[in-house]
Amino acid sequence: SSGAIDFDETDILEFAELNQVLSKLIDNNIQLYQRQKEFTQNASHELQTPLALLKTKIDLLIQDSSLTTQQRKIIESLDNSVSRMTRINKNLLLLVGIENKRYESESVNLSELIKSLVNNFADFVEDKGSAISMNLKDSINIQANESLVEILISNLLSNTVRHGVTNSGIAVTLDDKV
C-alpha cells in the first residue's frame, strides 16, 4: 500500500471490500504514474543528443552556398521542425525536473539576465521591424531558480515579439517593484 489514503476500518463487509478495491486501484494508479514519469524522463534525455546532432547538421547544410532556392526552403522547414521538437523536449525535461523538485532557489541578478536575453532577441526583433528599449535598474536580485526565470523571461519576450504589432516598439522596465 502507498500510504497515501488510509480508509477507516469497518465491520460492514461491503465497505471493507470497497476499501480493499479502492486501495488496490489507487496503488495501481500510483505505480502507473511512476512508470509514465520515468518513461518521459528517459525518453526526453535520450532524445537530446539526436536532436542536437540533427540541428548541427542542418545548420551546416544551411551554410552551403551551392543550395538551390527549393533545397534551402526544404532545409529551413526541417530546421523549424527540429527546433520545435527541441523546444517540446526541453519542456518535457522542465516538467520532469519540476515534478522531481530538482530546481533549487538561488540568488539571480534579474537586471543582468534581462539585459542578456534582450540582446539575444535583438536580431529577431529587428526582423519584425521593431525595437526594444530597456529601462532597467541595476542589481535587482531575486531568490529563484535561474533556469526557470530565464525560460519565463524568454517566453515573455518571444511572445511579445511574435504576437506584437510589426514595426512597433517594445519597452522592458525593471525596478524594485515592477
N, C-alpha and C positions, 0 to 999 in steps of 0.2 A: 504494500500500500504506500502511496506517495505521502501521506500525512497532510495533504492539502485540505481535505474535508473529512471531518470526523462526524459520523452520524451517531445520534444518541442510541444507546441500547434500548431495545423494546421487547416486550413479551408477546407482542402481536406478530404472528407468523408472517403475514403478508408484508408488514412493514420491514421485518427483518430480512425477508427475501429481496424486497425492493432496495433496501440499503446495500445488500451484497451486490446486486446487479449494478447499481449506480456506482459503487466503489470500483468495481471491475471496469466499467465503461470509462470512468474518469482516469484510472491508471492507464488504460489502453490509449486514450487520447493524449495524455501527457507523454507517453513513450513515442507515439506517432509524431507529435510536435517536436520532440527532441531529435528524432531521426531526420525530419524535414529540415530543421535548423542546421544540423550537421551537414546534410547534403548541400544546402545552399552555400554554406561556408566553404566546403571543399570544392564545389563546382566553381565558385567565384574566384577562389585562389588559383585553381588550375587554369582558368581562362585568362588570367592576367598576362602571362608570358606569350601565348599565341597571339593575343590581341596587340600587344606591344610590337611583336615581330611583324605582323601584318601592317601596322601603322608605319613602321620604319621602312618596309619595302615599298609601300605605296608612296611615301614621301620621296624615296629615291626615284621612282618612276615619274613622279610629277616634275622632277628636275630635268628629265630627259628632253632636250630641245628638239629631238627628231620626231616627237609625237605629232600625230595629226590632230586636228581640232576634235574629231569624233573620239579618238582614243583618249584625249585629255578629258573630255566630258565623262567618259565611262570611268576613268580612274578617279576623277573628282567625286563621282557618285559613290564609288567604292569607299573613298576616303570618308565621305559623310556617313556612310553606313557603319564603318568601323568606329568612327568617333562616337556615334550613337550607342553602339554596343559597349564601348568602353565606359561611357557615362552610366549606362544601365548597370554594368558590372560594378562600378565604383559605388553606386547607390546601394546595391545588394551588400557589398562589403561594409558600407556605412551602417546599414540596418543591423547586420550581424554584430558589428562592433558595439553599437548602442545596446543591443539585446544582451550582449555579454559584459556590459559595463566596462569596456576597455578604454573609455575616454576619460582621462584624468584631468582635473582642473589645474590650470597653471596661470601665471601672470602673462597676459597678452597685451602688447603695445598696439592698441587699436589704431592709433594715428599712423604708425608706420605700415601696418598691414593694409590699411585702406589705400595709402599712397601707392604701395607696391601693386595692389590689384587694379587700381585705376590706370596705372601706367601699362599694365598688361592688356587692358581693354582699349588702349589708345587707337590702335590700327582698326579694330572692329568699329569703334565709334566714328572714326574718320570715314570709313567706307559707307556709313549711313548718312554722311554729310552733317554730322552732329559734332558737338564738342562737350567736354566735361570740364566744369570749373570746380575747384576744391576750396573749401574754407574749413580747414582742419586745425583744431587746437592741438599743439604738440603734447606729447607724453600723456595721452589718455590711456590708462591701463585698466584692464578688467580681469576678473578671475573667470576663466572659461577654458574650454579645450580649443587650442589654436586651429586645429584641422576643421572642427565643426564651424567655428566662426568664419574661417576662410571660405568654406562651402556656402555658408549663409550669405556673405557679402558678394561672392562671385555670382550666386544665383540672382541676387537683387540687381547687380549691375547688368548681368546678361539679359534679364527680363526687361529692364528699363531700356536697354539699347534695342533689343529685338522687337519689343512691342511698342516702343515710343514713336513719336512723330518724327519722320525723316526731316533732316535739316533743322533740328531743334537743339536746344541746349539742355544739358543735364547738370544739375548742381548737387554736389555732395558736401554736406555740412556735418561737422562733428565738434561738439563741445562737451562740457562736464555732464550735461543732462540730456542732450539730443544727439 
